[in-house]
Amino acid sequence: MKTTKKIFIIISFIFSLSLLMSPFLVSAAEVCSGGTCSYVKCYSNSECGSNRYFGFQTCQGNSIYQNYRTYTCNNPGTANAFCTSSSVPKFQITCGQNQQCTYGKCTEALQQPSLPNNNPAPTTPQSSCTSYVSKKCVGNSVYWQDSCGNQGSLYQNCTTTNKVCSAAKCVDKQAQNPPPAYIKNYRTMCHNNSVYWFNSLGTPEDIYENCSDDNQCTIDSCGDNVCSRALKCDGSTCAKNSPDYIKHCGGGEKIKSEDISVFISGKKEVAGEPWSETVNVQDNEKVNFLLTIKNVSSLPLENVSIKLGASDNIVYTENIKIDNVDSVGNIVSGINLGTMASNTFKDIYITSSIKAGDAQSEVKLNATVSNDTIYNSDFLTIVIAPKVAEAQADSEQNFTAAVSENSSSFIGTLMNFMKRWYIWLLVSVILLLLFIVLFRRLSSEV
């Protein structure tokens, strides 16, 4: 028999065997139980997805962590197989000895300058008032007065000598001028460390000026019938870096725009969807926003407020949570967060609904945080797919359903046919007989 014919016979035999084994190969991806067959969704974890890092790096203590997503095939190789994923913060690196973890990065730690050994510790400020500087009449007696106008001890009682007090002296009654009539608010004088109105009889009445002010960096006193407020910027009256020190002494740490920050990210309301700086959405989809506000300065920031830009494509549902606590307010006009202590942060969650237009659009959503003197901002990109017309959508849906139904019907018929073992046995016998006949005929021709 010629070599060509032999090769042809062998190829025909291999092809027949492949046809014979095809139903067993097709059914390898399904399992049957109780007369019902189901396809297996996964056999291993790798079929569900690739494990990976995602999102921003964050700080835990002085170490850097990042969220890590792990995919798992549950009940692998069975009809109940299904895929799940889980995310946990995963350690990456610990910052060095002279570093500190800030916003997910290792930065050089700020060193506080140390005072020289010969620098004396702050002492309690001594009184700047000098005692026994002048005298004044109080009633019909002469009293000492210090340099700040405070009344001191009794100097002389004019009544015991049958005299009257005039011009801080006890004088004879006949030597003084006739006492004036009562006049209210006759003159101003120091009294109780403030300026008071005195009547013509020398009695204090209403306060004229309070010498104590709200500035903690001043020494407030009354002298020569006027108020004195001596500013002290040596740390003896007010602490350095205090609000009054910064405002009136021009020193201390300055508040900068970098001291307050805001980070905005978003995600769709879909299971396993990660937070991202760019979100692709369609009409009527819901998007969650996460705003993180941080005060990284060593000073508290007052009147901190946060607001989010407005857009015709975004409808805020007013479902606002601040540090997982329900809150109210208008995020477009701004929400006041009050005072933020140094090195603290707040997380704000907001939900919204997206409205698409006739064409694809891209929205840059700005988040702005500010207080009375500084501000900072960040933005999120939202890519909105165009709105699909109802007629087109119904047509596409009906077409897809019809194709799916016809495909399912054909596949189902084919699978039912292939599941009948006696048919495959019959086909195998026929192929074997054809092979024998063909082999004999070719052999007889030799």
Contacts in CASP RR format, 6 or more apart in sequence:
PFRMAT RR
TARGET T0000
AUTHOR 0000-0000-0000
METHOD contacts of the structure
MODEL  1
MKTTKKIFIIISFIFSLSLLMSPFLVSAAEVCSGGTCSYVKCYSNSECGS
NRYFGFQTCQGNSIYQNYRTYTCNNPGTANAFCTSSSVPKFQITCGQNQQ
CTYGKCTEALQQPSLPNNNPAPTTPQSSCTSYVSKKCVGNSVYWQDSCGN
QGSLYQNCTTTNKVCSAAKCVDKQAQNPPPAYIKNYRTMCHNNSVYWFNS
LGTPEDIYENCSDDNQCTIDSCGDNVCSRALKCDGSTCAKNSPDYIKHCG
GGEKIKSEDISVFISGKKEVAGEPWSETVNVQDNEKVNFLLTIKNVSSLP
LENVSIKLGASDNIVYTENIKIDNVDSVGNIVSGINLGTMASNTFKDIYI
TSSIKAGDAQSEVKLNATVSNDTIYNSDFLTIVIAPKVAEAQADSEQNFT
AAVSENSSSFIGTLMNFMKRWYIWLLVSVILLLLFIVLFRRLSSEV
1 442 0 8 1.000
1 443 0 8 1.000
1 445 0 8 1.000
1 446 0 8 1.000
2 446 0 8 1.000
5 442 0 8 1.000
8 442 0 8 1.000
9 435 0 8 1.000
9 438 0 8 1.000
9 439 0 8 1.000
9 442 0 8 1.000
12 435 0 8 1.000
12 438 0 8 1.000
13 435 0 8 1.000
16 431 0 8 1.000
16 432 0 8 1.000
16 434 0 8 1.000
16 435 0 8 1.000
19 427 0 8 1.000
19 431 0 8 1.000
20 424 0 8 1.000
20 427 0 8 1.000
20 428 0 8 1.000
20 431 0 8 1.000
23 418 0 8 1.000
23 419 0 8 1.000
23 424 0 8 1.000
26 415 0 8 1.000
26 418 0 8 1.000
27 37 0 8 1.000
27 418 0 8 1.000
27 419 0 8 1.000
29 39 0 8 1.000
29 40 0 8 1.000
30 37 0 8 1.000
30 38 0 8 1.000
30 39 0 8 1.000
30 40 0 8 1.000
31 37 0 8 1.000
31 38 0 8 1.000
31 40 0 8 1.000
31 77 0 8 1.000
31 78 0 8 1.000
31 79 0 8 1.000
32 38 0 8 1.000
33 79 0 8 1.000
37 415 0 8 1.000
37 419 0 8 1.000
38 79 0 8 1.000
40 77 0 8 1.000
40 78 0 8 1.000
40 79 0 8 1.000
40 81 0 8 1.000
41 81 0 8 1.000
41 82 0 8 1.000
41 83 0 8 1.000
42 48 0 8 1.000
42 73 0 8 1.000
42 76 0 8 1.000
42 77 0 8 1.000
42 81 0 8 1.000
42 82 0 8 1.000
42 83 0 8 1.000
43 73 0 8 1.000
43 76 0 8 1.000
43 77 0 8 1.000
43 81 0 8 1.000
44 73 0 8 1.000
44 76 0 8 1.000
45 71 0 8 1.000
45 72 0 8 1.000
45 73 0 8 1.000
46 71 0 8 1.000
47 73 0 8 1.000
47 83 0 8 1.000
48 71 0 8 1.000
48 72 0 8 1.000
48 73 0 8 1.000
48 83 0 8 1.000
48 84 0 8 1.000
48 85 0 8 1.000
49 71 0 8 1.000
49 83 0 8 1.000
49 85 0 8 1.000
50 71 0 8 1.000
51 68 0 8 1.000
51 69 0 8 1.000
51 70 0 8 1.000
51 71 0 8 1.000
52 68 0 8 1.000
52 69 0 8 1.000
53 66 0 8 1.000
53 67 0 8 1.000
53 68 0 8 1.000
53 69 0 8 1.000
53 90 0 8 1.000
54 66 0 8 1.000
54 67 0 8 1.000
54 68 0 8 1.000
54 69 0 8 1.000
54 87 0 8 1.000
54 274 0 8 1.000
55 66 0 8 1.000
55 67 0 8 1.000
55 274 0 8 1.000
55 275 0 8 1.000
55 276 0 8 1.000
56 66 0 8 1.000
56 104 0 8 1.000
56 263 0 8 1.000
56 265 0 8 1.000
56 275 0 8 1.000
57 64 0 8 1.000
57 65 0 8 1.000
57 66 0 8 1.000
57 92 0 8 1.000
57 104 0 8 1.000
57 105 0 8 1.000
58 64 0 8 1.000
58 65 0 8 1.000
58 66 0 8 1.000
58 89 0 8 1.000
58 104 0 8 1.000
59 65 0 8 1.000
59 101 0 8 1.000
59 102 0 8 1.000
59 103 0 8 1.000
59 104 0 8 1.000
60 89 0 8 1.000
60 101 0 8 1.000
61 101 0 8 1.000
62 94 0 8 1.000
62 95 0 8 1.000
62 96 0 8 1.000
62 99 0 8 1.000
62 100 0 8 1.000
62 101 0 8 1.000
63 91 0 8 1.000
63 92 0 8 1.000
63 93 0 8 1.000
63 94 0 8 1.000
63 95 0 8 1.000
63 101 0 8 1.000
64 91 0 8 1.000
64 92 0 8 1.000
64 93 0 8 1.000
64 94 0 8 1.000
64 95 0 8 1.000
64 101 0 8 1.000
64 104 0 8 1.000
64 105 0 8 1.000
64 106 0 8 1.000
65 89 0 8 1.000
65 90 0 8 1.000
65 91 0 8 1.000
65 92 0 8 1.000
66 89 0 8 1.000
66 90 0 8 1.000
66 92 0 8 1.000
67 87 0 8 1.000
67 88 0 8 1.000
67 89 0 8 1.000
67 90 0 8 1.000
67 274 0 8 1.000
68 87 0 8 1.000
68 88 0 8 1.000
68 89 0 8 1.000
68 90 0 8 1.000
69 85 0 8 1.000
69 86 0 8 1.000
69 87 0 8 1.000
69 272 0 8 1.000
69 274 0 8 1.000
70 85 0 8 1.000
70 86 0 8 1.000
70 87 0 8 1.000
70 88 0 8 1.000
71 83 0 8 1.000
71 84 0 8 1.000
71 85 0 8 1.000
72 83 0 8 1.000
72 84 0 8 1.000
72 85 0 8 1.000
72 86 0 8 1.000
73 81 0 8 1.000
73 82 0 8 1.000
73 83 0 8 1.000
74 80 0 8 1.000
74 81 0 8 1.000
74 82 0 8 1.000
74 83 0 8 1.000
74 84 0 8 1.000
75 81 0 8 1.000
75 82 0 8 1.000
85 272 0 8 1.000
87 272 0 8 1.000
93 106 0 8 1.000
95 101 0 8 1.000
95 106 0 8 1.000
96 106 0 8 1.000
98 108 0 8 1.000
98 109 0 8 1.000
99 106 0 8 1.000
99 107 0 8 1.000
99 108 0 8 1.000
99 109 0 8 1.000
100 106 0 8 1.000
100 107 0 8 1.000
100 108 0 8 1.000
100 109 0 8 1.000
101 107 0 8 1.000
102 296 0 8 1.000
103 261 0 8 1.000
103 294 0 8 1.000
122 235 0 8 1.000
122 236 0 8 1.000
123 236 0 8 1.000
125 219 0 8 1.000
125 232 0 8 1.000
125 236 0 8 1.000
125 237 0 8 1.000
128 147 0 8 1.000
128 148 0 8 1.000
128 219 0 8 1.000
128 221 0 8 1.000
128 230 0 8 1.000
129 146 0 8 1.000
129 147 0 8 1.000
129 148 0 8 1.000
129 149 0 8 1.000
129 150 0 8 1.000
129 221 0 8 1.000
130 146 0 8 1.000
130 147 0 8 1.000
131 144 0 8 1.000
131 146 0 8 1.000
131 152 0 8 1.000
132 144 0 8 1.000
132 146 0 8 1.000
133 145 0 8 1.000
133 146 0 8 1.000
133 147 0 8 1.000
134 144 0 8 1.000
134 145 0 8 1.000
134 149 0 8 1.000
134 168 0 8 1.000
135 142 0 8 1.000
135 143 0 8 1.000
135 144 0 8 1.000
135 145 0 8 1.000
135 155 0 8 1.000
135 168 0 8 1.000
135 169 0 8 1.000
136 142 0 8 1.000
136 143 0 8 1.000
136 145 0 8 1.000
136 151 0 8 1.000
136 168 0 8 1.000
136 189 0 8 1.000
137 143 0 8 1.000
137 165 0 8 1.000
137 166 0 8 1.000
137 167 0 8 1.000
137 168 0 8 1.000
137 202 0 8 1.000
138 151 0 8 1.000
138 165 0 8 1.000
139 165 0 8 1.000
139 202 0 8 1.000
139 203 0 8 1.000
140 157 0 8 1.000
140 158 0 8 1.000
140 159 0 8 1.000
140 164 0 8 1.000
140 165 0 8 1.000
141 154 0 8 1.000
141 155 0 8 1.000
141 156 0 8 1.000
141 157 0 8 1.000
141 158 0 8 1.000
141 159 0 8 1.000
141 165 0 8 1.000
142 154 0 8 1.000
142 155 0 8 1.000
142 156 0 8 1.000
142 157 0 8 1.000
142 158 0 8 1.000
142 165 0 8 1.000
142 168 0 8 1.000
142 169 0 8 1.000
142 170 0 8 1.000
143 151 0 8 1.000
143 152 0 8 1.000
143 153 0 8 1.000
143 154 0 8 1.000
143 155 0 8 1.000
144 151 0 8 1.000
144 152 0 8 1.000
144 153 0 8 1.000
144 154 0 8 1.000
144 155 0 8 1.000
145 151 0 8 1.000
145 152 0 8 1.000
145 190 0 8 1.000
146 152 0 8 1.000
147 223 0 8 1.000
148 190 0 8 1.000
148 193 0 8 1.000
148 221 0 8 1.000
148 222 0 8 1.000
148 223 0 8 1.000
149 190 0 8 1.000
149 193 0 8 1.000
149 221 0 8 1.000
149 222 0 8 1.000
149 223 0 8 1.000
150 190 0 8 1.000
150 192 0 8 1.000
150 193 0 8 1.000
150 222 0 8 1.000
151 191 0 8 1.000
156 170 0 8 1.000
158 164 0 8 1.000
158 165 0 8 1.000
158 170 0 8 1.000
161 170 0 8 1.000
162 173 0 8 1.000
163 170 0 8 1.000
163 171 0 8 1.000
163 172 0 8 1.000
163 173 0 8 1.000
164 170 0 8 1.000
164 171 0 8 1.000
164 172 0 8 1.000
164 173 0 8 1.000
164 176 0 8 1.000
165 171 0 8 1.000
166 176 0 8 1.000
179 201 0 8 1.000
180 200 0 8 1.000
180 201 0 8 1.000
181 200 0 8 1.000
182 199 0 8 1.000
182 200 0 8 1.000
182 201 0 8 1.000
183 199 0 8 1.000
183 200 0 8 1.000
184 197 0 8 1.000
184 199 0 8 1.000
184 205 0 8 1.000
185 197 0 8 1.000
185 198 0 8 1.000
185 199 0 8 1.000
185 205 0 8 1.000
185 206 0 8 1.000
186 197 0 8 1.000
186 198 0 8 1.000
186 199 0 8 1.000
186 200 0 8 1.000
186 202 0 8 1.000
187 197 0 8 1.000
187 198 0 8 1.000
188 195 0 8 1.000
188 196 0 8 1.000
188 197 0 8 1.000
188 198 0 8 1.000
188 208 0 8 1.000
188 225 0 8 1.000
189 195 0 8 1.000
189 196 0 8 1.000
189 198 0 8 1.000
189 204 0 8 1.000
189 225 0 8 1.000
190 196 0 8 1.000
190 222 0 8 1.000
190 223 0 8 1.000
190 224 0 8 1.000
190 225 0 8 1.000
191 198 0 8 1.000
191 204 0 8 1.000
191 222 0 8 1.000
193 211 0 8 1.000
193 212 0 8 1.000
193 220 0 8 1.000
193 221 0 8 1.000
193 222 0 8 1.000
194 207 0 8 1.000
194 208 0 8 1.000
194 209 0 8 1.000
194 210 0 8 1.000
194 211 0 8 1.000
194 212 0 8 1.000
194 222 0 8 1.000
194 227 0 8 1.000
195 207 0 8 1.000
195 208 0 8 1.000
195 209 0 8 1.000
195 211 0 8 1.000
195 222 0 8 1.000
195 225 0 8 1.000
195 226 0 8 1.000
195 227 0 8 1.000
196 204 0 8 1.000
196 205 0 8 1.000
196 206 0 8 1.000
196 207 0 8 1.000
196 208 0 8 1.000
197 204 0 8 1.000
197 205 0 8 1.000
197 206 0 8 1.000
197 207 0 8 1.000
197 208 0 8 1.000
198 204 0 8 1.000
198 205 0 8 1.000
199 205 0 8 1.000
209 227 0 8 1.000
210 227 0 8 1.000
211 220 0 8 1.000
211 221 0 8 1.000
211 222 0 8 1.000
211 227 0 8 1.000
211 228 0 8 1.000
211 229 0 8 1.000
212 220 0 8 1.000
213 220 0 8 1.000
213 229 0 8 1.000
215 229 0 8 1.000
215 231 0 8 1.000
215 244 0 8 1.000
215 248 0 8 1.000
216 237 0 8 1.000
216 238 0 8 1.000
216 242 0 8 1.000
216 244 0 8 1.000
217 231 0 8 1.000
217 232 0 8 1.000
217 233 0 8 1.000
217 237 0 8 1.000
217 238 0 8 1.000
217 244 0 8 1.000
217 245 0 8 1.000
217 248 0 8 1.000
217 249 0 8 1.000
218 229 0 8 1.000
218 230 0 8 1.000
218 231 0 8 1.000
218 232 0 8 1.000
218 237 0 8 1.000
218 248 0 8 1.000
219 228 0 8 1.000
219 229 0 8 1.000
219 230 0 8 1.000
219 232 0 8 1.000
219 237 0 8 1.000
220 227 0 8 1.000
220 228 0 8 1.000
220 229 0 8 1.000
221 227 0 8 1.000
221 228 0 8 1.000
221 229 0 8 1.000
221 230 0 8 1.000
222 228 0 8 1.000
231 248 0 8 1.000
231 249 0 8 1.000
232 238 0 8 1.000
233 245 0 8 1.000
233 248 0 8 1.000
233 249 0 8 1.000
233 250 0 8 1.000
233 251 0 8 1.000
235 245 0 8 1.000
238 244 0 8 1.000
238 245 0 8 1.000
239 245 0 8 1.000
240 251 0 8 1.000
240 252 0 8 1.000
241 252 0 8 1.000
241 253 0 8 1.000
241 298 0 8 1.000
241 299 0 8 1.000
245 251 0 8 1.000
245 252 0 8 1.000
246 252 0 8 1.000
246 253 0 8 1.000
246 254 0 8 1.000
253 297 0 8 1.000
253 298 0 8 1.000
253 299 0 8 1.000
255 297 0 8 1.000
255 299 0 8 1.000
255 301 0 8 1.000
255 373 0 8 1.000
255 374 0 8 1.000
256 297 0 8 1.000
256 374 0 8 1.000
257 374 0 8 1.000
257 375 0 8 1.000
257 376 0 8 1.000
258 296 0 8 1.000
258 376 0 8 1.000
259 295 0 8 1.000
259 296 0 8 1.000
259 297 0 8 1.000
259 299 0 8 1.000
259 301 0 8 1.000
259 374 0 8 1.000
260 293 0 8 1.000
260 294 0 8 1.000
260 295 0 8 1.000
260 296 0 8 1.000
260 297 0 8 1.000
260 301 0 8 1.000
260 304 0 8 1.000
260 340 0 8 1.000
260 369 0 8 1.000
260 370 0 8 1.000
260 371 0 8 1.000
260 374 0 8 1.000
260 375 0 8 1.000
260 376 0 8 1.000
261 293 0 8 1.000
261 294 0 8 1.000
261 296 0 8 1.000
261 369 0 8 1.000
261 376 0 8 1.000
261 378 0 8 1.000
262 291 0 8 1.000
262 292 0 8 1.000
262 293 0 8 1.000
262 294 0 8 1.000
262 306 0 8 1.000
262 367 0 8 1.000
262 368 0 8 1.000
262 369 0 8 1.000
262 376 0 8 1.000
262 377 0 8 1.000
262 378 0 8 1.000
263 291 0 8 1.000
263 292 0 8 1.000
263 294 0 8 1.000
263 378 0 8 1.000
264 277 0 8 1.000
264 289 0 8 1.000
264 290 0 8 1.000
264 291 0 8 1.000
264 308 0 8 1.000
264 365 0 8 1.000
264 367 0 8 1.000
264 378 0 8 1.000
264 379 0 8 1.000
264 380 0 8 1.000
265 275 0 8 1.000
265 276 0 8 1.000
265 277 0 8 1.000
265 289 0 8 1.000
265 290 0 8 1.000
265 380 0 8 1.000
266 275 0 8 1.000
266 276 0 8 1.000
266 277 0 8 1.000
266 279 0 8 1.000
266 287 0 8 1.000
266 288 0 8 1.000
266 289 0 8 1.000
266 290 0 8 1.000
266 380 0 8 1.000
267 273 0 8 1.000
267 274 0 8 1.000
267 275 0 8 1.000
267 276 0 8 1.000
267 279 0 8 1.000
267 287 0 8 1.000
267 288 0 8 1.000
268 279 0 8 1.000
268 281 0 8 1.000
268 285 0 8 1.000
268 286 0 8 1.000
268 287 0 8 1.000
268 288 0 8 1.000
269 285 0 8 1.000
269 286 0 8 1.000
269 287 0 8 1.000
269 288 0 8 1.000
269 351 0 8 1.000
275 290 0 8 1.000
277 380 0 8 1.000
277 381 0 8 1.000
278 380 0 8 1.000
278 381 0 8 1.000
278 382 0 8 1.000
278 383 0 8 1.000
279 287 0 8 1.000
279 380 0 8 1.000
279 381 0 8 1.000
279 382 0 8 1.000
279 383 0 8 1.000
280 383 0 8 1.000
280 385 0 8 1.000
281 287 0 8 1.000
281 354 0 8 1.000
281 382 0 8 1.000
281 383 0 8 1.000
281 384 0 8 1.000
281 385 0 8 1.000
282 354 0 8 1.000
282 356 0 8 1.000
282 384 0 8 1.000
282 385 0 8 1.000
283 354 0 8 1.000
283 355 0 8 1.000
283 356 0 8 1.000
283 357 0 8 1.000
283 384 0 8 1.000
283 385 0 8 1.000
283 387 0 8 1.000
283 388 0 8 1.000
284 353 0 8 1.000
284 354 0 8 1.000
284 355 0 8 1.000
284 356 0 8 1.000
285 353 0 8 1.000
285 354 0 8 1.000
286 351 0 8 1.000
286 352 0 8 1.000
286 353 0 8 1.000
286 354 0 8 1.000
287 314 0 8 1.000
287 351 0 8 1.000
287 352 0 8 1.000
287 353 0 8 1.000
287 354 0 8 1.000
287 382 0 8 1.000
288 349 0 8 1.000
288 350 0 8 1.000
288 351 0 8 1.000
288 352 0 8 1.000
289 308 0 8 1.000
289 349 0 8 1.000
289 350 0 8 1.000
289 351 0 8 1.000
289 352 0 8 1.000
289 365 0 8 1.000
289 380 0 8 1.000
290 347 0 8 1.000
290 348 0 8 1.000
290 349 0 8 1.000
291 306 0 8 1.000
291 308 0 8 1.000
291 347 0 8 1.000
291 348 0 8 1.000
291 350 0 8 1.000
291 367 0 8 1.000
292 345 0 8 1.000
292 346 0 8 1.000
292 347 0 8 1.000
292 348 0 8 1.000
293 304 0 8 1.000
293 306 0 8 1.000
293 337 0 8 1.000
293 340 0 8 1.000
293 345 0 8 1.000
293 346 0 8 1.000
293 348 0 8 1.000
293 369 0 8 1.000
294 344 0 8 1.000
294 345 0 8 1.000
295 301 0 8 1.000
295 304 0 8 1.000
295 340 0 8 1.000
295 341 0 8 1.000
295 342 0 8 1.000
295 343 0 8 1.000
295 344 0 8 1.000
295 345 0 8 1.000
296 343 0 8 1.000
297 342 0 8 1.000
297 343 0 8 1.000
298 342 0 8 1.000
298 343 0 8 1.000
299 342 0 8 1.000
300 339 0 8 1.000
300 340 0 8 1.000
300 341 0 8 1.000
300 342 0 8 1.000
301 339 0 8 1.000
301 340 0 8 1.000
301 371 0 8 1.000
302 338 0 8 1.000
302 339 0 8 1.000
302 371 0 8 1.000
302 372 0 8 1.000
303 336 0 8 1.000
303 338 0 8 1.000
303 339 0 8 1.000
303 371 0 8 1.000
303 372 0 8 1.000
304 336 0 8 1.000
304 337 0 8 1.000
304 338 0 8 1.000
304 339 0 8 1.000
304 340 0 8 1.000
304 369 0 8 1.000
304 370 0 8 1.000
304 371 0 8 1.000
305 334 0 8 1.000
305 335 0 8 1.000
305 336 0 8 1.000
305 337 0 8 1.000
305 338 0 8 1.000
305 369 0 8 1.000
305 370 0 8 1.000
305 371 0 8 1.000
306 331 0 8 1.000
306 334 0 8 1.000
306 335 0 8 1.000
306 337 0 8 1.000
306 348 0 8 1.000
306 367 0 8 1.000
306 368 0 8 1.000
306 369 0 8 1.000
307 331 0 8 1.000
307 332 0 8 1.000
307 333 0 8 1.000
307 334 0 8 1.000
307 335 0 8 1.000
307 367 0 8 1.000
307 368 0 8 1.000
308 316 0 8 1.000
308 331 0 8 1.000
308 332 0 8 1.000
308 350 0 8 1.000
308 365 0 8 1.000
308 366 0 8 1.000
308 367 0 8 1.000
309 332 0 8 1.000
309 365 0 8 1.000
309 366 0 8 1.000
309 367 0 8 1.000
309 368 0 8 1.000
310 332 0 8 1.000
311 363 0 8 1.000
311 365 0 8 1.000
312 355 0 8 1.000
313 354 0 8 1.000
313 355 0 8 1.000
313 356 0 8 1.000
313 357 0 8 1.000
313 361 0 8 1.000
313 363 0 8 1.000
313 382 0 8 1.000
313 384 0 8 1.000
314 352 0 8 1.000
314 353 0 8 1.000
314 354 0 8 1.000
314 355 0 8 1.000
314 363 0 8 1.000
314 365 0 8 1.000
314 382 0 8 1.000
315 352 0 8 1.000
315 353 0 8 1.000
315 354 0 8 1.000
315 355 0 8 1.000
316 331 0 8 1.000
316 332 0 8 1.000
316 350 0 8 1.000
316 351 0 8 1.000
316 352 0 8 1.000
317 351 0 8 1.000
317 352 0 8 1.000
317 353 0 8 1.000
318 328 0 8 1.000
318 329 0 8 1.000
318 330 0 8 1.000
319 350 0 8 1.000
319 351 0 8 1.000
320 326 0 8 1.000
320 327 0 8 1.000
320 328 0 8 1.000
320 329 0 8 1.000
320 331 0 8 1.000
320 335 0 8 1.000
320 348 0 8 1.000
320 349 0 8 1.000
320 350 0 8 1.000
321 327 0 8 1.000
321 348 0 8 1.000
321 349 0 8 1.000
322 335 0 8 1.000
322 337 0 8 1.000
322 346 0 8 1.000
322 347 0 8 1.000
322 348 0 8 1.000
323 346 0 8 1.000
323 347 0 8 1.000
324 347 0 8 1.000
324 349 0 8 1.000
327 335 0 8 1.000
329 335 0 8 1.000
331 350 0 8 1.000
335 348 0 8 1.000
337 346 0 8 1.000
340 346 0 8 1.000
354 382 0 8 1.000
354 384 0 8 1.000
356 384 0 8 1.000
356 385 0 8 1.000
356 386 0 8 1.000
356 387 0 8 1.000
357 384 0 8 1.000
357 386 0 8 1.000
357 387 0 8 1.000
358 386 0 8 1.000
358 387 0 8 1.000
359 386 0 8 1.000
360 383 0 8 1.000
360 384 0 8 1.000
360 385 0 8 1.000
360 386 0 8 1.000
361 383 0 8 1.000
361 384 0 8 1.000
362 381 0 8 1.000
362 382 0 8 1.000
362 383 0 8 1.000
362 384 0 8 1.000
363 381 0 8 1.000
363 382 0 8 1.000
363 384 0 8 1.000
364 379 0 8 1.000
364 380 0 8 1.000
364 381 0 8 1.000
365 379 0 8 1.000
365 380 0 8 1.000
365 381 0 8 1.000
365 382 0 8 1.000
366 377 0 8 1.000
366 378 0 8 1.000
366 379 0 8 1.000
367 377 0 8 1.000
367 378 0 8 1.000
367 379 0 8 1.000
367 380 0 8 1.000
368 375 0 8 1.000
368 376 0 8 1.000
368 377 0 8 1.000
369 375 0 8 1.000
369 376 0 8 1.000
369 377 0 8 1.000
370 376 0 8 1.000
388 396 0 8 1.000
417 423 0 8 1.000
418 424 0 8 1.000
END
